[in-house]
Amino acid sequence: MTRAALLAVLLAAAPAAAHDYWLVPDTFTPKAGADVPVRMYVGEAFKPEQEVAYQPKRTARLELHAGKQLTADFPGLKDGAKPAFAFPAPKAGTAVLRVDRDWSSIALKPDKFAAYLKEEGFDDVLKARDAAGEAGADGRERYRRYLKTVVQVGPDGDDTPTKPLGQRFEITPAKNPFALKGGDALPVTVTFDGKPLAGAKVTAWHRDGDALTAATATTDRAGQASLKLTKSGAWVVRAVFMRRVAEKNPDPPADWESFWAAVTFAVP
């Protein structure tokens, strides 16, 4: 899929509020050795609100995994640059770009925080705030993002996307997405601190202009879920996990902490 086609599919009117970050390469199927620019977007439901520039201070970890090869040095990146990232495509096979973002924080008024918790399905957090007498207090939250995008060179993929990369909160496909076709199911595993996370809501989105296709599942005890991807083209699979901050003096200051994971790819 070309850059022009991707932008036509993904760019649309800005949403009222933006939660998710995700990565989109200019093409998911680059030629061997070609430079692959990767854009970082913020928005909702795979609809970008804005493109995010490279921020070295916010980038806690940046790696390219291609088979047995690991690249962690990206000397050409510049603070404030758009696209945020770029890497040379492997000679053949599948590659995964990993981007871990550092902590950010936000404080929301009680009604807005409650609406956000309801939107994400965090009923347990709502109940905990009520039980603690915090329903009328501002929601102080810190959050981190764990992003991946998958590209493939040539017709023969490999198992690189199916291997966990060690992100603290991670979505790992059980199949190479490029081996799928529209209508196939993609099994995924969600982990937190390297352990399966049960009860996590996982959502897959595909967008064609204003037409949104979605698939949602909840992870089982093994942290596994299956998502039916009914369309060919670009997809994002995302999940969010929130818990009360256990630290006495968290940095940045917060009462709650959330972890966001997203992996993008294209189904042939």
N, C-alpha and C positions, 0 to 999 in steps of 0.2 A: 504494500500500500504506500503510495507516494505522499510526500509532505502536503502537497496541495489537496489531495483527497482527504487526508486526515484532518486538516484544518477545516475543510468544508463540512465534515461530519461532526467535529467536536465543538467548534466555536459557535456560540449562539448568544442570546441575550443573557445578561448577568442575573443570577439569582439574588433574592433579597438578602440572604446570608450565606456565607461560604464556610464549610467545615473541612472538606477533604482536600488532600494534596495527592497528585499522581504524576507519573512520568509518561511522556509520549515521545518516542524517537521520530525523527522526520520520516523514517521508513522502518517497518518491522522486518523487512526482508532486504537488507543491504547487500551490495556486491562485496565479494571478498576484498579485504583491505581498505574498503572505502571509509571515509570519515563519517561517523554517525552522530549528528547533533541530537541532543535529547532535551526536550522542553519540560519544565515543571509548571504545573497548573494548580490553582486553587479554585474550588467551586463546589457544586453539589450535583449529585446524580450524573456525573460525567459531563456536566455542562460547565465549562470554564468561566470564572469571573475575571481572572487575570492571569497572566504569565508571571512566574516568580523567577527572579534573577538568581545567579549563583551567589551564595552567601557563605564564605569560608568559615566565619565564626559560628554559623548555624549548622554547618555540615560536620557531624561528629564522626562519620565514617563513609568512605566512598571506595567502592571496589567493583571490578569487572571480573566475572567468573566465566570462563570459556573452557569447558572440559576440565583438564587438569591444570590449566593456566590461570593464575591469579594476578591481576594488575591492580596495584594500589597507588600508583604514581601517575598523576594527571597534570603535568607541568604547564600545559597551555591554558588552564582555566584562569579566568580573571574575575575578581570581585565585581559584582554588578552586571556581569555579562548575561545576555540572552541570545541563544539558548543557554541554559545554566550549565550543561555538561556536553561532552563530546568524547568519543572513543573510536579507535580503529576497529572495524569489523574483523572477526577472525577469518581465517582462510576458508573454513567450512564448519558447519555445525551450529549449535545453539549457544548463545551468550546471555548472561543475566547481569544487568547493572544494579548494584545495591547502593542505596542512599539512606543513611540514618541521620535524621535531624536532631539537633540538641533541644533541650527544654525551652519551651515558651510558656507564657502564663496569661491568664485573662481573668477578669472579675465581671460577673454578670448580675444584674438586678434579679431579685428573687423570682419574679414572674418569667423573665426571659430564661433564667437558668432552668426553671421547672419545665418550660416549653421545650427546651433543648433536650432535657433528660427524657421527656415523654417521646420526642421525635426519635431518639436513638434506642428507645426501649429499655432505659435504665430504671425500671420500676423499683429495683432494690435500693438504688441510691435515693430515690424520692422517699421511700419508706424509712430509710435510715435518717434522712434529714428531718422528717416529721417526728420520728422517735426521739431524736436528740434536741428537739425544739429549735431546729435551724431553718424551718420552712420559710420564715420571714427574713432570713439573712441572705446577703449577697453570696453567690456561688463563686468561690475562689478556686480556680483550677489551673494546674500546670499540665502540659501535654508534650508528648514526643511522637514523631512520625517515622515509620519504617517503610521505605518504598523500594519496589523492584520493577524493572521492566525487562521483557524477554524479546530478543531478536533472533532471527535465524538466517544463516547464509547457506544457500543451496537447498536441495530437496531433502537431504538426509539430516534429520535432527538427532539429538542425543538426550541423555538423561540429566543434563545440567540443571534444568528448571526444577527437577524433582528432589534435589538435594538441599536440605536446610543450610542456610548460610550463617546461622548463629545470631540472627537478629533477636533482640529481647522479645519483641512481639512480631510474629512472623506467620505469613500465609504461604504454604508450600504446596504447589500442585503435585498430584500423584502421577500425572501424565504430562508429557510435553504438549502444551496447548496447540502447537503447530501440527500435531498428529491427529487433531480432531477435525471434524467438519460440522457445519451448522446442524444443530439438533442433537449432537452428542452431549453426554454429561461429563463434567470435569470434577473428579474427586479432589478435595483439598484437605490439608491438615493445618489446624491453627494451634500454635504453641505460644506459651508465655514463660519466660525464663527457661526455655528448653523443654518444658513439660506440656503435654496436651491440655488444651483449655476446653472444658466442657461447657455447653450452654451458650456459646458465642454465636451471635447472629452474623452470618456471612451473606453478603449481597454482591451479585454480579450485575453490571450495567453495560448495555450497548446502546449507543445513540446514533440516530440517523436524522440530523436536523432536530426538530422538536419531538420526533417519535422516539420514545424511550422504551427499551425492552429490559426487563429486570427478572432476576431469579434470586430467590432467597432461601436459605436453609439454616438450621441450627446445629452446631456441632454436638456429637455424641460424647460418651465418656472418653473415647480415644482421641477427642479433638477433631474428628473427621466429619465432613459434610460433602454432599454432592450437589452440583449446580448444573442444570440443563441449559446449555448455550444454544439457543434456537436460531441464531443469526451468524453469518460469516462477517468478518471484519474485526474492528478493534473492540476489546472488552477491558473493563477494570473489575477486579474482585477486591472487596474491601471489608474490613471488620474493625470494631472499636471495643476496647476494654477499659472500664473505669473502676477505681477503688479509692477508699479513703487513704490519705497520706499517713503513713505510720511514723515518719520522722518527726522529732520534736521541733526542729528548726529547719524546715525544708528550704531548699534554694532552687528555684524561686519560691517565695512564700505561697502556700496553697493549702486548702483543706482536702481537695480531691485531686487525683492524677489520672489522666487518660492516656491510652496508647493506641495509635492509629496505624493500621497496616493496609497497604494497597499494592497490588501487582497488576501490571498491564501487559497485554499481548494481543495478537491477532489470530483469529480462527480462519483458516483458508476457505 
